Amino acid sequence: MNPTTPERTAASIDSQREAPTGAHGSEQSRESESYTHGHHESVLRSHKSRTAANSAAHLVPLLREGMSILDVGCGPGTVTVDLARLVGPGRVVGVDAAAAVLDSARELAASSGVENVTFEYANAYKLPFEDDSFDVVHAHQLLQHLSDPIAAIAEMRRVAKPGGIVAARDADYGAMTWYPESAGLTEWNALYHEVTAAYGYQADAGRRLLSWFQEAGFAPDTLTASAGVWCYASPESRAWWGGLWAERCIASNFAVQAKESNLADDVALEDLAHEWRHWAEQPDGWFSVLNGEILARA
């Protein structure tokens, strides 16, 4: 796909901001439409749990007071607001292709009293900033949801200052593990891969970050790759994680896309939701999410 997005009119941009998330296919100019998770309440509960500490620990040690940061695909802004606290009074901007979550992010910043952060609508393939604008350009769980992640990385590099940092973190669904063994969760994981592939996305993004950044033009000696893990093993975290995915299986955009792609029907998705609830009830239940991480020098 051509990494250059055509110029769009204001009217077309406004129509894209409110576009349904269940549309077939993935077009760069309408990047939010086919987002696999969508913005169901169960998805936002997950996103709102993210902080700089649990989602950007590979980046935090490099941050300094006064730095400017662009957070691409900021969602409800919990990580963005945390980053703003760490670099204040430095300028922090969060951008996302879904207008509704930006309202939530602005409300969070206001209620938190964080004044050095703003939020704007933007397409990751055509960021509305000049070259060399930010000390740090950050993306968390974004690249796995784009049809051309390499083009988006190149765009992130464009707006980073020379010597600045481009940082990314993405889950790797093929590396997720759980206990007890569950044929239902194995089926869910296979279906997730099938759905994302049908829409042109890469569910196993984490393991590919080092490769993608090199393809986007970063020299190998400017890159530091690592990994981080989320683990759900307490009764509370099992109930939370299992409950989120049980809802996503029947009510989020994942369910919409599974049905639109003729990969699952309502009965199959209800069965998967049941399997998630069953796993969450197990006293020895354990689930880990491996996240690939990368730090790059522009």
C-alpha positions as CSV (number, residue, x, y, z in Angstrom):
1,M,0.0,0.0,0.0
2,N,1.3,3.4,-0.9
3,P,2.5,5.2,2.4
4,T,1.3,8.6,1.0
5,T,-2.2,9.5,2.0
6,P,-4.1,11.7,-0.4
7,E,-5.1,15.2,0.7
8,R,-8.6,15.2,2.2
9,T,-11.2,17.9,2.5
10,A,-12.5,19.0,5.9
11,A,-15.8,17.4,5.2
12,S,-14.2,14.1,4.4
13,I,-12.1,14.2,7.6
14,D,-15.2,14.9,9.7
15,S,-17.0,12.0,8.2
16,Q,-14.1,9.7,8.9
17,R,-14.0,10.8,12.6
18,E,-17.4,9.3,13.2
19,A,-17.1,6.3,10.8
20,P,-18.3,3.0,12.1
21,T,-15.5,0.7,13.3
22,G,-16.9,-2.4,11.6
23,A,-16.1,-1.4,8.0
24,H,-14.5,-4.0,5.7
25,G,-10.9,-3.7,4.9
26,S,-8.2,-1.3,6.0
27,E,-7.7,2.1,4.3
28,Q,-5.0,4.4,5.5
29,S,-7.2,7.4,5.1
30,R,-9.8,5.8,7.3
31,E,-7.5,4.1,9.8
32,S,-9.9,4.0,12.8
33,E,-12.8,2.2,11.0
34,S,-11.4,-1.3,11.0
35,Y,-9.7,-1.2,14.4
36,T,-10.0,-4.8,15.6
37,H,-11.1,-4.0,19.2
38,G,-13.2,-0.9,18.5
39,H,-14.1,1.3,21.4
40,H,-16.6,-0.9,23.3
41,E,-16.7,-0.2,27.0
42,S,-14.9,-3.5,27.7
43,V,-12.0,-2.3,25.5
44,L,-11.8,1.1,27.1
45,R,-11.7,-0.5,30.6
46,S,-8.5,-2.2,29.4
47,H,-7.0,0.9,27.9
48,K,-7.7,3.0,30.9
49,S,-5.8,0.6,33.1
50,R,-2.6,1.5,31.3
51,T,0.0,3.8,32.8
52,A,3.5,4.9,32.0
53,A,4.8,2.4,34.6
54,N,3.0,-0.7,33.3
55,S,3.0,0.2,29.6
56,A,6.1,2.4,28.9
57,A,8.7,1.3,31.4
58,H,11.2,0.8,28.6
59,L,10.9,4.5,27.7
60,V,10.5,6.2,31.2
61,P,14.2,6.1,32.2
62,L,15.1,8.2,29.1
63,L,12.6,11.0,29.8
64,R,13.7,14.4,31.1
65,E,12.0,17.5,32.4
66,G,11.1,19.8,29.5
67,M,11.0,17.2,26.7
68,S,8.4,17.4,24.0
69,I,6.4,14.1,23.4
70,L,4.0,13.0,20.7
71,D,1.9,10.0,21.7
72,V,0.5,8.4,18.5
73,G,-2.7,6.3,19.0
74,C,-3.2,7.7,22.5
75,G,-6.6,6.3,23.1
76,P,-8.2,7.5,26.4
77,G,-4.9,9.2,27.3
78,T,-3.9,7.5,30.6
79,V,-0.4,6.8,29.4
80,T,-0.2,10.2,27.7
81,V,-1.1,12.1,30.9
82,D,1.4,10.1,32.8
83,L,4.1,10.9,30.3
84,A,3.1,14.6,30.6
85,R,3.6,14.5,34.4
86,L,7.1,13.1,33.9
87,V,8.3,15.7,31.4
88,G,6.5,18.8,32.6
89,P,6.5,21.6,31.7
90,G,7.5,20.0,28.3
91,R,4.8,20.0,25.6
92,V,3.0,16.7,25.2
93,V,0.4,15.9,22.4
94,G,-1.7,12.8,22.2
95,V,-3.3,12.0,18.8
96,D,-5.8,9.4,17.8
97,A,-8.0,8.6,14.8
98,A,-11.1,8.2,17.0
99,A,-12.7,11.4,18.1
100,A,-14.7,9.9,21.0
101,V,-11.7,8.6,22.9
102,L,-10.1,12.1,22.6
103,D,-12.9,13.6,24.5
104,S,-12.3,11.1,27.3
105,A,-8.5,11.9,27.2
106,R,-9.2,15.6,27.5
107,E,-11.5,15.0,30.5
108,L,-8.8,12.9,32.2
109,A,-6.2,15.6,31.7
110,A,-8.5,18.3,33.1
111,S,-9.6,16.2,36.1
112,S,-5.9,15.3,36.8
113,G,-4.8,19.0,36.7
114,V,-2.2,18.2,34.0
115,E,-1.9,21.3,31.9
116,N,1.0,20.5,29.6
117,V,-0.9,18.0,27.4
118,T,-3.3,18.5,24.5
119,F,-5.2,16.0,22.4
120,E,-5.8,16.1,18.6
121,Y,-7.4,14.1,15.9
122,A,-4.8,12.7,13.5
123,N,-4.1,9.8,11.1
124,A,-0.9,7.9,12.0
125,Y,0.1,7.8,8.3
126,K,-0.1,11.6,8.0
127,L,0.7,13.3,11.2
128,P,-0.2,17.0,11.2
129,F,3.2,18.2,12.4
130,E,6.4,19.6,10.8
131,D,9.5,17.6,10.4
132,D,11.8,17.4,13.5
133,S,9.0,18.5,15.9
134,F,9.3,16.3,19.0
135,D,12.0,15.0,21.3
136,V,10.1,11.7,21.7
137,V,7.5,10.0,19.5
138,H,5.7,7.1,21.2
139,A,3.2,4.5,20.2
140,H,1.7,1.8,22.5
141,Q,-0.3,-1.1,21.0
142,L,-0.8,0.8,17.7
143,L,1.3,-0.9,15.0
144,Q,-0.5,-4.2,15.3
145,H,-3.7,-2.4,14.2
146,L,-2.3,-0.8,11.0
147,S,-2.2,-2.3,7.6
148,D,1.1,-0.6,6.9
149,P,3.0,-0.3,10.1
150,I,6.3,0.4,8.3
151,A,4.8,3.6,6.7
152,A,3.5,4.7,10.2
153,I,7.0,4.2,11.7
154,A,8.6,6.2,8.9
155,E,6.1,9.0,9.7
156,M,6.9,8.9,13.4
157,R,10.5,9.2,12.5
158,R,9.8,12.2,10.3
159,V,8.4,14.2,13.2
160,A,11.1,13.2,15.7
161,K,14.0,15.6,16.1
162,P,17.4,14.5,15.0
163,G,18.8,12.4,17.9
164,G,15.3,12.1,19.3
165,I,13.6,8.9,20.4
166,V,11.0,6.9,18.6
167,A,9.5,4.3,20.9
168,A,6.9,1.5,20.4
169,R,5.4,-1.4,22.3
170,D,3.1,-4.0,20.9
171,A,1.6,-7.3,22.0
172,D,2.4,-10.6,20.4
173,Y,-0.7,-12.8,20.3
174,G,1.2,-15.9,19.1
175,A,3.4,-15.6,22.3
176,M,0.5,-15.4,24.7
177,T,0.3,-18.3,27.2
178,W,-2.2,-19.5,29.7
179,Y,-3.0,-22.2,32.2
180,P,-4.9,-24.5,32.7
181,E,-4.8,-25.7,29.1
182,S,-8.0,-24.6,27.4
183,A,-9.2,-25.7,23.9
184,G,-11.5,-22.7,24.0
185,L,-8.8,-20.1,24.5
186,T,-6.7,-21.9,21.9
187,E,-9.6,-21.5,19.5
188,W,-10.0,-17.8,20.5
189,N,-6.4,-17.1,19.8
190,A,-6.6,-18.8,16.4
191,L,-9.8,-16.8,15.6
192,Y,-8.1,-13.6,16.6
193,H,-5.3,-14.3,14.2
194,E,-7.7,-15.1,11.4
195,V,-9.8,-11.9,12.0
196,T,-6.8,-9.6,12.0
197,A,-5.3,-11.3,8.9
198,A,-8.6,-10.8,7.1
199,Y,-8.3,-7.0,7.8
200,G,-4.7,-6.8,6.8
201,Y,-3.2,-6.6,10.3
202,Q,-0.4,-8.4,12.1
203,A,-1.4,-9.9,15.5
204,D,2.2,-11.0,16.2
205,A,3.5,-7.5,16.0
206,G,5.7,-7.6,19.1
207,R,8.3,-9.9,17.5
208,R,8.5,-7.9,14.4
209,L,9.2,-4.4,15.8
210,L,13.0,-4.7,15.3
211,S,12.5,-5.8,11.7
212,W,9.9,-3.2,11.0
213,F,12.0,-0.3,12.3
214,Q,14.9,-1.3,10.1
215,E,12.6,-1.5,7.1
216,A,11.4,2.0,8.0
217,G,14.9,3.3,7.7
218,F,16.5,3.0,11.1
219,A,20.0,1.7,11.2
220,P,20.4,-1.4,13.4
221,D,22.9,0.3,15.7
222,T,20.3,3.0,16.6
223,L,17.8,0.3,17.9
224,T,17.4,-1.3,21.3
225,A,14.8,-4.1,21.4
226,S,13.4,-5.6,24.5
227,A,10.2,-7.3,25.9
228,G,7.8,-6.8,28.7
229,V,5.1,-8.9,30.2
230,W,1.6,-8.4,31.6
231,C,0.5,-11.3,33.8
232,Y,-2.9,-12.0,35.2
233,A,-2.8,-14.6,38.0
234,S,-4.6,-13.2,41.0
235,P,-8.3,-13.7,41.5
236,E,-8.9,-10.1,40.9
237,S,-6.8,-9.8,37.7
238,R,-8.2,-13.1,36.4
239,A,-11.8,-11.9,36.8
240,W,-10.9,-8.5,35.2
241,W,-9.0,-9.9,32.2
242,G,-11.4,-12.9,31.6
243,G,-14.4,-10.6,32.0
244,L,-13.0,-8.1,29.5
245,W,-12.4,-10.8,26.8
246,A,-15.7,-12.5,27.5
247,E,-17.4,-9.1,26.6
248,R,-15.1,-8.5,23.6
249,C,-16.0,-11.9,22.2
250,I,-19.7,-10.9,21.9
251,A,-19.9,-7.1,22.0
252,S,-16.8,-5.4,20.7
253,N,-15.6,-4.8,17.1
254,F,-13.7,-8.1,17.3
255,A,-17.1,-9.8,17.3
256,V,-18.4,-7.6,14.5
257,Q,-15.4,-8.4,12.3
258,A,-15.4,-12.1,13.0
259,K,-19.0,-12.2,11.8
260,E,-18.5,-9.9,8.8
261,S,-15.5,-12.0,7.7
262,N,-17.7,-15.2,8.0
263,L,-15.1,-16.6,10.5
264,A,-17.5,-17.1,13.4
265,D,-21.2,-16.7,14.2
266,D,-23.0,-15.6,17.4
267,V,-23.1,-19.1,18.8
268,A,-19.4,-19.6,18.4
269,L,-18.6,-16.3,19.9
270,E,-20.9,-17.0,22.9
271,D,-19.0,-20.3,23.4
272,L,-15.7,-18.4,23.4
273,A,-17.1,-15.9,25.9
274,H,-18.1,-18.9,28.1
275,E,-14.6,-20.3,27.8
276,W,-13.1,-17.0,29.0
277,R,-15.4,-16.8,32.0
278,H,-14.6,-20.4,32.9
279,W,-10.9,-19.8,32.8
280,A,-11.3,-16.7,35.0
281,E,-13.0,-18.9,37.6
282,Q,-10.0,-21.3,38.0
283,P,-8.1,-20.8,41.2
284,D,-4.8,-21.7,39.4
285,G,-5.6,-19.7,36.3
286,W,-2.6,-17.8,34.8
287,F,-2.3,-15.7,31.6
288,S,0.6,-13.8,30.2
289,V,0.9,-11.3,27.4
290,L,4.3,-10.8,25.9
291,N,4.9,-7.3,24.5
292,G,7.7,-6.5,22.1
293,E,9.4,-3.1,22.8
294,I,11.8,-0.9,20.9
295,L,13.7,2.3,21.4
296,A,15.1,4.0,18.3
297,R,17.3,7.1,17.8
298,A,16.1,9.3,14.9
